[in-house]
Amino acid sequence: MLPDVTAGVALLALTAYVVLGGADFGAGFWDLTAGGAERGAPVRAMIKRAMSPVWEANHVWLIFLLVVLWTGFPEAFGSIASTLAIPLFVAALGIVLRGGAFALKGEAATIAEARALGATFALASVIVPFFLGAAAGAIAAGEVPVGNASGDEWSSWTQSTSILVGALAVAAGAHLAAVFLGADSRRAGETELVHAFRVRALGSGVVAGALAIAGLLVVRSDVPQLYDDLTSGAGLACVLASGAAGLITLWLEWRERFELARYTAAAAVGAIVAGWAVAQEPYLLPPDLTVHEAAAPDATLVALLVATGLGMLILIPALTWLFRLALSGRLVYEDKPRP
């Protein structure tokens, strides 16, 4: 039971990071594609306004996920970190460069510096979710064997399932960001930006849905067992729930009802993560290492879960208050987004 509870905690952390961190990275995608300096200025200004209060807090869930994995499932963590060292290193480097660029680009002394920092932020926002998604795809495809660097450092994450999951991570993050930014623009009274993010949300939602469907076809060819579990039982329920939430989100976006769309979009993405977990059960590293086999001793798991519970008593109220302040507009550093 303890291994299952610990795995559930890790899954919740992963879901939180995929939704909140994914929206963060997606905002960088829209920064990258906003257009030239003059045409893209309003979009970039809204991105800065929306992200500034919360972007660092969203990475709490990645740190928490890593701690749970290396403490609760050390053998699996070592196998993942060694075989997938390349995509994980690139993603970690991208997170560092992206954060530094976002924090510093408002302090640039010259136009050239501002452009370099802006390009670093935008490009890293695409690179990070792609490589993290590729790593997740490698695990799902059974390309991470048990042991230190037992898998191939290149082919493990460059097969079709990994590439498609990486692309889906970028598209899903862009869709979440468009929905969140549309809601922020509505609260700020920026009608033109609401319309702009409506177009972006609808387009990225269709692309994300198409990639999800294509992903099932790729998985059917590459990982038949995973496909069978995704199209039956609880896995199928998660797939259908994700599809239904996605369609509702598109309808809400069409009506520009972004506040409600935030929750349905998050539910659609969360259902994808849940479907992957359910389809992969009972394996942590398919097809050889189960959750129970990978788990640390019971005493370690008890200590981890107790520490998690105590930590959440501080973390959850703090994050809730932070997001309430951000959504109410009380943390906005200016009344109107400007270039």
Secondary structure, DSSP 8 states (H G I E B T S, - for coil): -HHHHHHHHHHHHHHHIIIIIHHHHHHHHHHHTS-STTTTHHHHHHHHHHHTTTHHHHTHHHHHHHHHHHHH-HHHHHHHHHHTHHHHHHHHHHHHHHHHHHHHGGG-SSHHHHHHHHHHHHHHHHHHHHHHHHHHHHHHTT---SSTT-S-TTTTTSSHHHHHHHHHHHHHHHHHHHHHHHHHHHHHT-HHHHHHHHHHHHHHHHHHHHHHHHHHHHHHHH-HHHHHHHTSHHHHHHHHHHHHHHHHHHHHHHTT-HHHHHHHHHHHHHHHHHHHHHHHTTEEETTTEEHHHH---HHHHHHHHHHHHHHHHHHHHHHHHHHHHHHHTTT-SSSS---
